[in-house]
């Protein structure tokens, strides 16, 4: 086990270590069956557009220890989208004019999610994302938040776009989840810089895990234990969407 998460584990013991203004700081406390992560963005007092008001929740509480491992996988659905517009028939993954994309609020939430991850020692060691526009918009917003929280956060992070993570069963999507399953199973912690973050789609994640996830929600998987789902992380503001939660 690597100990880059030591500060958060100390906060786990203390329940709520005080956040320090003007410095990168994560604060972890217990919240029912799970936990709650908050932060203070550096210089947020003078740059209100960078302030983080969101909170990152995780469940179960015991999963905090698993988050200290570099060999876990964060399997994430793209951020909140505008469901008033649906994907056009046979739309190409990169055709942003004819597919459902993230909302301005959704992109802001993903920005804060990225910042919260870095502040709470959850910086990924590698990030891979689907080609679809909503996934790329999610990735870009998260990267902005990560860099604003810590300019050096992504210094050793490999970032790739992979067609095998594209929307399952669409004309130009992934034919099945075999490739995604293999990507997860092969992750062993890489160079020891953090977990693997995969940004894919509801259908792909449900097919692989039999779990229904909100937009922006992550499942924590253990490749060393048959890709078992250890728990979940999501922003407190995350809500069911009308497309998959009637």
C-alpha positions as CSV (number, residue, x, y, z in Angstrom):
1,X,0.0,0.0,0.0
2,X,1.2,3.5,-0.8
3,X,0.7,6.3,1.8
4,X,0.0,9.4,-0.3
5,X,-3.4,9.3,1.4
6,X,-2.0,9.6,4.9
7,X,-3.4,13.0,5.5
8,X,-6.9,11.9,4.7
9,X,-6.5,8.8,6.9
10,X,-5.5,11.1,9.8
11,X,-8.6,13.1,9.1
12,X,-10.5,9.8,9.2
13,X,-9.3,9.2,12.7
14,X,-9.9,12.8,13.8
15,X,-13.3,12.8,12.0
16,X,-12.9,16.5,10.9
17,X,-9.5,18.1,10.7
18,X,-9.8,21.9,10.2
19,X,-9.4,23.0,6.6
20,X,-6.6,25.5,6.0
21,X,-7.4,28.6,3.9
22,X,-4.9,29.7,1.3
23,X,-3.5,26.1,1.0
24,X,-4.5,22.8,-0.6
25,X,-6.6,21.1,2.1
26,X,-8.9,18.1,2.2
27,X,-11.3,17.5,5.1
28,X,-12.9,14.1,5.8
29,X,-15.7,13.4,8.2
30,X,-18.2,10.7,8.9
31,X,-21.7,11.1,7.3
32,X,-24.1,8.2,8.2
33,X,-22.9,5.0,6.6
34,X,-20.3,6.7,4.5
35,X,-18.0,9.7,4.6
36,X,-17.8,13.3,3.4
37,X,-14.9,15.1,1.8
38,X,-14.6,18.9,1.5
39,X,-11.8,21.4,0.7
40,X,-10.8,25.0,0.5
41,X,-9.4,26.0,-2.9
42,X,-6.2,28.0,-2.8
43,X,-6.9,31.7,-3.1
44,X,-10.6,31.1,-3.4
45,X,-11.3,34.1,-1.2
46,X,-10.2,36.5,-4.0
47,X,-11.2,34.3,-7.0
48,X,-14.8,33.3,-6.3
49,X,-15.2,31.6,-9.6
50,X,-12.7,29.0,-8.3
51,X,-14.3,28.4,-4.9
52,X,-15.5,24.9,-4.3
53,X,-18.9,24.5,-2.5
54,X,-19.5,20.9,-3.5
55,X,-18.9,17.9,-1.2
56,X,-17.6,14.5,-2.3
57,X,-19.4,11.6,-0.6
58,X,-18.2,8.0,-0.4
59,X,-19.9,4.8,0.9
60,X,-19.2,2.6,2.8
61,X,-17.2,4.3,5.4
62,X,-14.7,1.5,5.5
63,X,-13.8,2.1,1.9
64,X,-11.7,5.0,2.9
65,X,-8.8,2.6,3.5
66,X,-9.2,1.1,0.0
67,X,-8.9,4.6,-1.5
68,X,-5.4,4.7,-0.2
69,X,-4.5,2.0,-2.7
70,X,-3.0,2.8,-6.1
71,X,-4.3,-0.5,-7.6
72,X,-8.0,0.3,-7.4
73,X,-10.1,1.5,-10.3
74,X,-12.5,4.5,-10.3
75,X,-15.1,3.6,-12.9
76,X,-17.1,6.7,-13.6
77,X,-20.1,7.8,-15.7
78,X,-19.7,11.1,-17.5
79,X,-21.0,14.3,-15.8
80,X,-24.6,15.8,-15.9
81,X,-26.1,16.3,-19.3
82,X,-29.0,18.1,-21.0
83,X,-31.7,15.4,-21.4
84,X,-33.9,17.8,-23.5
85,X,-31.6,16.7,-26.5
86,X,-31.0,13.1,-27.3
87,X,-28.3,11.5,-29.5
88,X,-29.2,11.5,-33.1
89,X,-29.5,8.1,-34.8
90,X,-26.1,6.7,-35.7
91,X,-24.4,9.9,-34.4
92,X,-20.6,9.8,-34.4
93,X,-18.9,9.9,-31.0
94,X,-17.1,13.2,-31.9
95,X,-20.2,14.9,-33.4
96,X,-21.0,17.3,-30.6
97,X,-23.8,19.1,-32.5
98,X,-26.0,16.0,-32.7
99,X,-25.6,14.3,-29.4
100,X,-26.5,15.0,-25.8
101,X,-23.7,17.0,-24.0
102,X,-23.0,18.2,-20.5
103,X,-24.7,21.2,-19.1
104,X,-22.9,24.3,-17.9
105,X,-23.9,23.3,-14.3
106,X,-22.7,19.8,-15.0
107,X,-19.3,21.1,-16.2
108,X,-19.0,23.2,-13.1
109,X,-19.8,20.3,-10.9
110,X,-17.1,18.2,-12.7
111,X,-14.6,21.0,-12.2
112,X,-15.3,20.9,-8.4
113,X,-15.2,17.1,-8.5
114,X,-11.7,17.2,-9.9
115,X,-10.5,19.8,-7.3
116,X,-12.0,17.7,-4.5
117,X,-10.2,14.6,-5.7
118,X,-6.8,16.3,-5.7
119,X,-7.4,18.0,-2.3
120,X,-8.3,14.7,-0.7
121,X,-5.4,12.7,-2.2
122,X,-7.4,11.0,-4.9
123,X,-5.3,12.2,-7.9
124,X,-5.5,9.4,-10.5
125,X,-2.3,7.7,-11.7
126,X,-3.9,7.3,-15.2
127,X,-7.1,8.6,-16.8
128,X,-8.8,7.0,-19.8
129,X,-12.1,8.3,-21.3
130,X,-14.6,7.5,-24.0
131,X,-14.5,9.5,-27.3
132,X,-18.0,10.8,-26.8
133,X,-18.3,14.6,-26.4
134,X,-20.0,14.4,-22.9
135,X,-17.1,12.3,-21.7
136,X,-14.5,14.6,-23.1
137,X,-16.2,17.6,-21.6
138,X,-16.3,15.8,-18.3
139,X,-12.6,15.0,-18.5
140,X,-11.7,18.6,-19.5
141,X,-13.6,20.1,-16.6
142,X,-12.1,17.7,-14.1
143,X,-8.6,18.4,-15.4
144,X,-9.2,22.1,-14.9
145,X,-10.3,21.6,-11.4
146,X,-7.4,19.3,-10.6
147,X,-4.9,21.8,-12.0
148,X,-6.4,24.7,-10.1
149,X,-6.3,22.8,-6.9
150,X,-2.6,21.9,-7.5
151,X,-0.7,23.0,-10.6
152,X,1.5,19.9,-10.3
153,X,-1.3,17.4,-9.8
154,X,-1.2,15.9,-13.3
155,X,2.6,16.0,-13.8
156,X,2.9,12.2,-13.9
157,X,-0.6,11.3,-15.1
158,X,-1.1,9.6,-18.4
159,X,-4.3,10.7,-20.1
160,X,-5.8,8.7,-23.0
161,X,-9.0,8.6,-25.1
162,X,-10.0,5.0,-25.9
163,X,-12.7,3.9,-28.3
164,X,-13.3,0.7,-26.4
165,X,-15.0,2.8,-23.7
166,X,-17.5,4.3,-26.2
167,X,-21.2,4.0,-25.6
168,X,-22.2,0.3,-25.6
169,X,-24.3,-1.0,-28.6
170,X,-24.4,2.3,-30.4
171,X,-23.4,2.1,-34.1
172,X,-20.0,3.5,-33.4
173,X,-19.7,2.3,-29.9
174,X,-18.1,-0.6,-28.1
175,X,-19.6,-4.0,-29.1
176,X,-19.4,-5.3,-25.6
177,X,-17.5,-4.6,-22.3
178,X,-14.8,-7.2,-22.8
179,X,-12.1,-4.6,-23.5
180,X,-13.2,-2.4,-20.6
181,X,-13.1,-5.4,-18.3
182,X,-9.6,-6.2,-19.5
183,X,-8.4,-2.7,-18.9
184,X,-9.7,-2.8,-15.3
185,X,-8.4,-6.3,-14.7
186,X,-4.9,-5.4,-15.9
187,X,-4.5,-2.4,-13.6
188,X,-2.0,-3.1,-10.9
189,X,-1.2,0.4,-9.7
190,X,1.0,1.5,-12.6
191,X,3.9,3.6,-11.4
192,X,2.3,4.0,-7.9
193,X,1.0,7.5,-8.5
194,X,-2.7,6.8,-7.9
195,X,-5.7,4.8,-9.0
196,X,-7.0,4.3,-12.6
197,X,-9.9,6.6,-13.5
198,X,-12.1,5.4,-16.3
199,X,-14.8,7.8,-17.7
200,X,-17.4,5.8,-19.6
201,X,-21.2,5.5,-19.9
202,X,-24.3,4.3,-17.9
203,X,-24.9,1.3,-20.2
204,X,-21.3,0.1,-20.2
205,X,-21.0,0.4,-16.4
206,X,-24.3,-1.4,-15.8
207,X,-23.4,-4.2,-18.1
208,X,-20.1,-4.7,-16.3
209,X,-21.2,-4.3,-12.7
210,X,-25.0,-4.7,-12.7
211,X,-25.1,-1.3,-10.9
212,X,-27.1,1.8,-12.0
213,X,-25.0,4.9,-11.5
214,X,-25.9,8.6,-11.5
215,X,-24.1,11.0,-13.9
216,X,-20.8,11.9,-12.4
217,X,-20.8,8.9,-10.0
218,X,-17.8,6.6,-9.6
219,X,-17.7,2.9,-8.5
220,X,-14.5,1.8,-6.8
221,X,-13.4,-1.6,-8.2
222,X,-10.7,-4.0,-7.0
223,X,-9.0,-5.7,-9.9
224,X,-7.1,-8.0,-7.5
225,X,-10.4,-9.4,-6.4
226,X,-12.2,-10.1,-9.7
227,X,-13.1,-6.5,-10.3
228,X,-15.3,-6.5,-7.2
229,X,-17.2,-3.3,-6.4
230,X,-15.9,-1.9,-3.1
231,X,-18.2,1.2,-2.9
232,X,-19.0,4.4,-4.6
233,X,-18.1,8.1,-4.7
234,X,-20.2,11.0,-5.9
235,X,-20.9,14.6,-5.3
236,X,-23.6,15.3,-2.7
237,X,-25.5,17.2,-5.4
238,X,-25.7,14.1,-7.7
239,X,-29.3,13.3,-8.7
240,X,-31.0,10.5,-10.7
241,X,-31.4,11.5,-14.4
242,X,-34.6,11.2,-16.4
243,X,-33.0,9.0,-19.0
244,X,-32.2,6.1,-16.8
245,X,-34.1,6.6,-13.5
246,X,-37.8,7.0,-14.3
